[in-house]
Every structure is written in structure tokens, then in C-alpha cells.
Amino acid sequence: MLNLSNCRRVAVVGGGSAGWFAALELRKLFLDKVEIVLVESETLGIIGAGEGSLPNFNRALDRYQIDRAEFMRETRSTYKLGLSLEGWRTGAKDDVFLHPFAFLSQGVDLNSWIEPNGSYPLASILINQNLPLDHFPDVWRLYREGASQEQAEAYLQEQLKQYSVPPMAFHFDARKLAAYLREVAVKRGVKRINAQVNSVRLNERRHVTDLILADGEIAVDFVIDASGLRRLIIEKALNAPWRSYSEHLLLNEALPFFIPAQTANPSLVTRAIAMKNGWMWSIPTQERLGVGYVYSNQHTDREGALLEAQKYWGMEIEPVNHFSFSPGHFEKVWIGNVMAVGLSSGFVEPLEATSIGQTLVQLARFNQLVSCSDGIIPQQLVDEFNRDITRHWDGIRDFLFLHYDTPRQDTAFWRAASSAPAPASYAELKRTFKLRPPREMDLEPYRGGTFSLFGPTSWMSVAAPLGVLTREATAADLVPLSTEKRQQIGEFLIQVDRRMTAEGYTATAEQAQAPQP
């Protein structure tokens, strides 16, 4: 049992986005009854070059009462409406598909077509229609047109008519984000100490009692380990067991860098550009692109990755960092009076911006558990929390594994990645998707409590272009529909066909028809 009902000081070790979001969560949880201290060293840098987020980041701004306009101004952020995957099937320049956050098309909210069994019949059909990107959904049109931030703002205002919080996210400079969150947290009473934690002192229960600094000590009642890949407490002090995903996901090194903007308007999606030995992220802020090549060191090295990136962009590149990682997570992220968050708790790879998304899920779940137990937390609740987080990590693993379940075979890396052993849970879902599209209930085992990052339409958006979800399987979504609903779908498909014809696009016979149940 852990009793936090009368704790006096809670500390966060490490800054960055994970550390400062943790400090804001602790301030929200404990109000002004507990001293919140964050210890970070200015000599330790931030890993990435630009960062993207998921829609739960947008919701987190409300959770932490952060003004969006101020946030965007201070962090030089841009809107993010999804992810474009380029070259993941064939490597060709025209090989592009999108994972959009919202499914609005010509005024139709496809997310609203949710049947009692949790299916999305209209979305699943259209995703498998193989339509040109311009036609479905509206995010694709904005992407192809190189829309401005103002046009994105107008699109989001339309979404506000159907969503209280639009399903959108942001691109930002990771350094500016950390600085902004620090400013917000300090104004709210979080105490910041510029120092490096060298070690910790443990008592007989293996609880941390003190943080040992170069010039002193800090007594603590609870600690958040946000020390990044140093993993100062969870690994070095507590020796938490590690659960590796490297058998399934092969990437393990990254080379971040900055380059000038390449288009008049910042892209409204994060680009995930397939390369010979991995892929590159391209994240636009208001002034430049934050880019990074994530690769497998079994197939190339730092110099090889740098040369390949320079050839792609046609310019000399100066890396701002280079780091190695092992995909996976700690089996227990909460041990005694320590909880690890962010990179300290685990890391898979940068694809789909899951790191900051997972951090926000974990912090919200932690608050829920502690507040509902009035700070007196039996061990079985901590154990359940760790199981929740493991399930959540497995969901991230399986969703990312889906991206590599691809027909691309032209390099040694892509042959290895596409033939890597599938996690048993993913393999079972893949067998299911041969018969029908994803359901909400299929993803229930991946929820961290009530929280989830990727729903059925996310899975469909990636599975259908890669051929994991077949066109024939989408017909299963039509079976339980009423005659009226089927008629509505038919009328909508006729509208799509007329629009395509008016714009000079000729659909194939297969594309012009809905699959038959």
C-alpha cells in the first residue's frame, strides 16, 4: 500500500515535454496542498528535431487550461491533421496514402456512421474504394492542395459544428514546447531546480527517500522519473525488467536534423517518408522542418543514413543529434513511490507520434487512480495500473507493426521488416480483418483503462492501403444495415461518382460500386 494522502513533496526528475506535462498533471492532482519540484539540468539536451502529436494532445491543452493561440504562438506550432505515408508500398513517388484524424467529406461525418456493433460501414467502404486522395476525406484535399494554416483553421471551424474538441493535433519545436510548458508550470507554483540528479537514496522498502544532487539532497515522498533515455531511477536504481519489442520492430537508431521549409505553406500532415533502410519524419514548424532518419543499424550506419538523407533533400545536412534506442517498455512503470513517464518508461519509435501521446494517456490514468483512491493506493491498484500501461504499449506496438506489414520488397530492410515475426495479438487481428473491418471491441484489449490512441478508422486507414484489410471484407459492414441505411450509402457513393466525373476522373467499375454483402 502507498499512502500519498499526507505527502509534502513530489518531485519530477527531468524536463522536456514529458517532465513538464508531468509537473502540470501533479499540480492539477494535488492542487496547492503539495510542493511540486522539477529538477532538470540545462546541460542535458532534448533528443528530437521537431515533434508531432496526436489528437489527445489537443484535448490535453483543455485539460491543463492552456490557451491554444498562446501555445501556437510561443511554440511556433502548426496544425496537424494526420500522417502521410510515402513510399511504404512500392517506394515510388506517387505511392502515398494518409492516416487522417477526422473523416469529414463534403459535409458528411463518417465517424457518425457507427452501428450498434461498433462498425463504421461508410468509412470502411470508402477507405477501400481506392479513390484519388483529392476526394476523400477533406483532409486529403487540403493536403494535396498545399493548403495554408488559414484554410486549415476554416476547416477546423467546420469541425467545431460537430465536435466539441476537433480531432486535430499540432507540429512544434520540441525545445520551444518544453520551454513554454516550463513557463506555464512555474507560473502555477511548480518549483524548478537547475541541477543534475546523480543518484537516489532508497529505504528498506526500496522507496526513494532523497534525490542526490552534486551539491545537496532533496527529500521526496513520490517521484516521477522523466529522465529520458538515461532512465536514472526506473532502470539504474530499481532495476525494472525490460520488455523488448525488437523481434517485431527493427528500427533502433535515429539521426535528427533541421532543414529550411520546402513549400510555401507548412504541411498539414506529418510526412513519413520511406527510405531504403527505414523512414524519415518531416515535421513543419512556422520557420523550418524538423526531420529525422530512423533506421535499422543492421542495414546501414550513421554515415550511410546521412548520405541517403542528403541525397533525398539535395543539400548538406548537419545532424543535431544521433541516438540509439531499443523498442520496448518497462514491465512495471510504477514501482513503489516511483513512476516513469515518457522515454523513461519506454519507447517504440517515432512513427505516429506515439511517445507524447502515450505519456498523456499514462498521466491522465495516474491522476484518475490516485484521486479516486483519495491518495491511499493498495498494491493491487498499482499492479492493475501497470497492466493497463502494458496493454496500451501492446496496442502501440501492434498498430506500428501494421505499417510494416507491407508488400514492399525492394531492399534488404523492407524484406526483413515485412517478414518480421508478428505479435500473436496482431496476427489474430489480421485474420479477423480478412473477414470484416475493425470494431471498437477488437481494440478493447489495448486500452490503458478507458484511454486509447488509435480507433477503428485509424486501423482501417493503414490496413486498407497495405492490403491487410481487403475490399471484400468491408462488405461485412453492410450486412446488419437497414434498407434505409444502405440506400443512404448508395446515394452518397453516387454523389462521389458525380464529383469525380465532373473533375475529369474516370472510376473503374470496381471503384464505382459499393461491395456487395
Stockholm file with secondary structure:
# STOCKHOLM 1.0

chainA/1-517         MLNLSNCRRVAVVGGGSAGWFAALELRKLFLDKVEIVLVESETLGIIGAGEGSLPNFNRALDRYQIDRAEFMRETRSTYKLGLSLEGWRTGAKDDVFLHPFAFLSQGVDLNSWIEPNGSYPLASILINQNLPLDHFPDVWRLYREGASQEQAEAYLQEQLKQYSVPPMAFHFDARKLAAYLREVAVKRGVKRINAQVNSVRLNERRHVTDLILADGEIAVDFVIDASGLRRLIIEKALNAPWRSYSEHLLLNEALPFFIPAQTANPSLVTRAIAMKNGWMWSIPTQERLGVGYVYSNQHTDREGALLEAQKYWGMEIEPVNHFSFSPGHFEKVWIGNVMAVGLSSGFVEPLEATSIGQTLVQLARFNQLVSCSDGIIPQQLVDEFNRDITRHWDGIRDFLFLHYDTPRQDTAFWRAASSAPAPASYAELKRTFKLRPPREMDLEPYRGGTFSLFGPTSWMSVAAPLGVLTREATAADLVPLSTEKRQQIGEFLIQVDRRMTAEGYTATAEQAQAPQP
#=GR chainA/1-517 SS CEECTTCCEEEEECCHHHHHHHHHHHHHHHTTSSEEEEEECTTSCCSCSSEECCHHHHHHHHHTTCCHHHHHHHHTCEEECEEEEESSSSCCTTCEEEEESCCEETTEEGGGCCCTTSCCHHHHHHHTTTCCTTTSSHHHHHHHTTCCHHHHHHHHHHHTTTCSSCSCEEEECHHHHHHHHHHHHHHTTCEEEECCEEEEEECTTSCEEEEEETTEEEECSEEEECCGGGCTTTTTTTCCCEEECTTTCCCCEEEEEEEECCSSSCCSSEEEEEETTEEEEEEECSSEEEEEEEECTTTCCHHHHHHHHHHHHTSCCCBSCCEECCSEEESCSEETTEEECGGGTEECCSGGGHHHHHHHHHHHHHHHHHHHTTTEECHHHHHHHHHHHHHHHHHHHHHHHHHTCCSCCSSHHHHHHHTSCCCHHHHHHHHHHTTSCCCGGGGGGGCBTTBCSCCHHHHHHHHHHHTSSCHHHHGGGTTTCCHHHHHHHHHHHHHHHHHHHHTTCCCCTTTTSCCCC
#=GC SS_cons         CEECTTCCEEEEECCHHHHHHHHHHHHHHHTTSSEEEEEECTTSCCSCSSEECCHHHHHHHHHTTCCHHHHHHHHTCEEECEEEEESSSSCCTTCEEEEESCCEETTEEGGGCCCTTSCCHHHHHHHTTTCCTTTSSHHHHHHHTTCCHHHHHHHHHHHTTTCSSCSCEEEECHHHHHHHHHHHHHHTTCEEEECCEEEEEECTTSCEEEEEETTEEEECSEEEECCGGGCTTTTTTTCCCEEECTTTCCCCEEEEEEEECCSSSCCSSEEEEEETTEEEEEEECSSEEEEEEEECTTTCCHHHHHHHHHHHHTSCCCBSCCEECCSEEESCSEETTEEECGGGTEECCSGGGHHHHHHHHHHHHHHHHHHHTTTEECHHHHHHHHHHHHHHHHHHHHHHHHHTCCSCCSSHHHHHHHTSCCCHHHHHHHHHHTTSCCCGGGGGGGCBTTBCSCCHHHHHHHHHHHTSSCHHHHGGGTTTCCHHHHHHHHHHHHHHHHHHHHTTCCCCTTTTSCCCC
//
